[in-house]
Amino acid sequence: MVRVEDRPHQPPPDREATDLAALIAQVAGGRQDALRALYDRTAPKLFGLILRIVRDRGTAEDVLQDAYLRVWQRAAGYAPEAGRPMAWLAAIARHRAIDLVRRKGEVPMPATDDEEDWIARIADPRDSEAAFLDRDALLACLNRLEPAQRDCVVLAYCEGLSREELALRYDRPVNTVKTWLHRGLASLRGCLDAAA
């Protein structure tokens, strides 16, 4: 068991978010050193998220580089009041990974590991930066969803399945799946905001 004093020092969550937002602002100003610092602080978590979707280390490394290129190009569009910086970065990484999987025409199959394993891969329990990446809060909030709704959210946002693929899997109309995803995400957001 790791004692609190044995853990590496990490800034408080609000300080970490402020620091990352400042780095993103510096990246928007064209500072390559800020991009390097941002990469050093966030790449391990984003790599885990991408790897879970693409399931190949080499491909995940390529997608990670592509994600940071997108961050470089779009940093000026980041608005701190719209969301936490880690959530913004994770969304970019996830979208890049899912885009690649769809371009290749691959349909990733769910992992046969323990159902909580995907959360462990993207969430560092010592990092409280983004509430949606906080393993305990995420598990608690996911458990509040109906099972089919929860499974659709996990398969769509962690495995990269499209609405059409989910509709086939659950033998439901695409619009039903859209509704499950929309309501599931709204419930998760509300639950995680309350937990933060």
C-alpha positions as CSV (number, residue, x, y, z in Angstrom):
1,M,0.0,0.0,0.0
2,V,1.4,3.4,-1.0
3,R,1.4,5.9,1.8
4,V,0.5,9.5,0.9
5,E,4.0,10.7,1.7
6,D,5.4,8.0,-0.8
7,R,3.4,9.3,-3.7
8,P,5.1,11.5,-6.2
9,H,4.2,15.2,-5.7
10,Q,1.4,16.3,-7.9
11,P,-0.2,19.7,-8.0
12,P,-3.7,20.0,-6.6
13,P,-6.4,19.4,-9.3
14,D,-7.3,23.1,-9.8
15,R,-3.6,24.0,-10.0
16,E,-2.9,21.2,-12.5
17,A,-5.8,22.3,-14.7
18,T,-4.6,25.9,-14.5
19,D,-1.1,24.8,-15.5
20,L,-2.3,22.7,-18.4
21,A,-4.6,25.6,-19.6
22,A,-1.6,27.9,-19.5
23,L,0.5,25.5,-21.5
24,I,-2.3,25.2,-24.1
25,A,-2.4,29.0,-24.3
26,Q,1.4,29.1,-24.9
27,V,1.0,26.4,-27.6
28,A,-1.6,28.6,-29.2
29,G,1.1,31.3,-29.3
30,G,3.4,29.0,-31.3
31,R,5.7,28.0,-28.5
32,Q,7.2,24.6,-29.2
33,D,8.7,24.3,-25.7
34,A,5.1,24.6,-24.3
35,L,4.0,21.8,-26.6
36,R,6.9,19.6,-25.4
37,A,6.0,20.3,-21.8
38,L,2.3,19.6,-22.5
39,Y,3.3,16.3,-24.2
40,D,5.5,15.3,-21.3
41,R,2.7,15.9,-18.8
42,T,-0.2,14.3,-20.6
43,A,1.1,11.8,-23.2
44,P,1.1,8.7,-21.0
45,K,-2.6,9.1,-20.2
46,L,-3.5,9.9,-23.8
47,F,-1.4,7.0,-25.0
48,G,-3.4,4.6,-22.8
49,L,-6.7,5.9,-24.0
50,I,-5.6,5.6,-27.7
51,L,-4.1,2.1,-27.2
52,R,-7.4,0.9,-25.8
53,I,-9.1,1.9,-29.0
54,V,-6.6,0.9,-31.7
55,R,-5.1,-2.1,-29.8
56,D,-1.6,-1.8,-31.4
57,R,1.3,0.0,-29.8
58,G,2.9,1.2,-33.0
59,T,-0.4,2.5,-34.3
60,A,-1.2,4.1,-31.0
61,E,2.1,5.9,-31.1
62,D,1.3,7.2,-34.6
63,V,-2.2,8.3,-33.4
64,L,-0.6,10.0,-30.4
65,Q,1.7,12.1,-32.6
66,D,-1.3,13.0,-34.8
67,A,-3.3,14.0,-31.8
68,Y,-0.5,16.4,-30.6
69,L,-0.3,17.8,-34.1
70,R,-4.0,18.5,-33.9
71,V,-3.4,20.1,-30.5
72,W,-0.7,22.3,-32.1
73,Q,-3.1,23.3,-34.8
74,R,-6.2,23.9,-32.7
75,A,-4.8,25.2,-29.4
76,A,-6.1,28.7,-30.1
77,G,-9.7,27.2,-30.1
78,Y,-9.4,25.9,-26.5
79,A,-11.6,27.8,-24.1
80,P,-10.9,27.0,-20.4
81,E,-14.5,28.0,-19.4
82,A,-15.8,25.2,-21.8
83,G,-14.1,22.4,-20.0
84,R,-11.0,21.1,-18.3
85,P,-7.8,20.9,-20.4
86,M,-7.3,17.2,-19.9
87,A,-10.8,16.5,-21.1
88,W,-10.2,18.6,-24.2
89,L,-6.9,16.7,-24.9
90,A,-8.5,13.3,-24.3
91,A,-11.4,14.2,-26.7
92,I,-8.9,15.0,-29.4
93,A,-6.9,11.8,-28.8
94,R,-10.1,9.7,-28.7
95,H,-11.5,11.2,-31.9
96,R,-8.2,10.7,-33.8
97,A,-8.1,7.0,-32.7
98,I,-11.7,6.4,-33.6
99,D,-11.2,8.1,-37.0
100,L,-8.3,5.8,-37.8
101,V,-10.2,2.7,-36.8
102,R,-13.1,3.7,-39.0
103,R,-10.9,4.6,-41.9
104,K,-9.4,1.2,-41.8
105,G,-12.8,-0.4,-41.6
106,E,-12.0,-2.3,-38.5
107,V,-14.5,-3.0,-35.8
108,P,-12.7,-3.4,-32.5
109,M,-14.1,-6.2,-30.4
110,P,-14.6,-5.6,-26.7
111,A,-11.8,-6.8,-24.5
112,T,-12.3,-10.1,-22.8
113,D,-10.5,-8.7,-19.7
114,D,-12.3,-7.7,-16.6
115,E,-15.0,-5.1,-17.4
116,E,-13.2,-2.5,-15.3
117,D,-9.9,-3.0,-17.1
118,W,-10.5,-0.3,-19.7
119,I,-10.9,2.2,-17.0
120,A,-7.7,1.2,-15.3
121,R,-5.8,1.7,-18.5
122,I,-7.0,5.3,-19.0
123,A,-7.3,6.4,-15.4
124,D,-4.4,6.9,-13.0
125,P,-6.0,6.7,-9.6
126,R,-3.4,9.2,-8.3
127,D,-4.5,11.8,-10.9
128,S,-7.6,13.8,-10.2
129,E,-7.2,16.1,-13.2
130,A,-10.3,15.2,-15.3
131,A,-13.3,13.9,-13.4
132,F,-14.3,11.6,-16.2
133,L,-10.9,10.0,-16.0
134,D,-11.1,9.4,-12.2
135,R,-11.6,5.7,-12.0
136,D,-13.8,5.6,-8.8
137,A,-16.0,8.4,-9.8
138,L,-16.4,7.0,-13.3
139,L,-17.3,3.5,-12.1
140,A,-19.8,4.9,-9.6
141,C,-21.5,7.0,-12.3
142,L,-21.4,4.2,-14.9
143,N,-23.1,1.9,-12.4
144,R,-26.0,4.3,-12.2
145,L,-26.8,3.8,-15.9
146,E,-29.1,1.1,-17.1
147,P,-26.9,-1.9,-18.3
148,A,-27.6,-1.5,-22.1
149,Q,-27.1,2.2,-21.9
150,R,-23.9,1.8,-20.0
151,D,-22.6,-0.8,-22.4
152,C,-23.4,1.4,-25.4
153,V,-21.5,4.3,-23.9
154,V,-18.4,2.1,-23.1
155,L,-18.4,0.5,-26.5
156,A,-18.9,3.7,-28.4
157,Y,-16.4,5.9,-26.5
158,C,-13.8,3.4,-25.4
159,E,-14.0,0.7,-28.1
160,G,-14.9,3.0,-31.0
161,L,-18.1,1.3,-32.2
162,S,-20.4,3.4,-34.4
163,R,-24.1,3.9,-33.7
164,E,-24.9,1.6,-36.6
165,E,-22.6,-1.1,-35.2
166,L,-24.2,-0.7,-31.8
167,A,-27.7,-0.9,-33.4
168,L,-26.8,-4.2,-35.0
169,R,-25.3,-5.6,-31.8
170,Y,-28.3,-4.7,-29.7
171,D,-30.9,-5.3,-32.4
172,R,-32.3,-1.8,-31.9
173,P,-32.9,1.1,-34.3
174,V,-30.1,3.6,-34.7
175,N,-32.2,6.4,-33.2
176,T,-32.7,4.3,-30.0
177,V,-28.9,3.9,-29.7
178,K,-28.5,7.7,-30.3
179,T,-30.9,8.3,-27.5
180,W,-29.1,5.9,-25.2
181,L,-25.8,7.5,-25.9
182,H,-27.2,11.1,-25.5
183,R,-29.0,10.3,-22.2
184,G,-26.1,8.2,-20.9
185,L,-23.5,10.9,-21.5
186,A,-25.8,13.6,-20.0
187,S,-26.3,11.4,-16.9
188,L,-22.5,10.8,-16.7
189,R,-21.7,14.4,-17.0
190,G,-24.2,15.4,-14.3
191,C,-23.0,12.7,-12.0
192,L,-19.3,13.5,-12.5
193,D,-19.9,17.2,-12.1
194,A,-21.7,16.5,-8.8
195,A,-18.8,14.2,-7.7
196,A,-16.1,16.9,-8.6
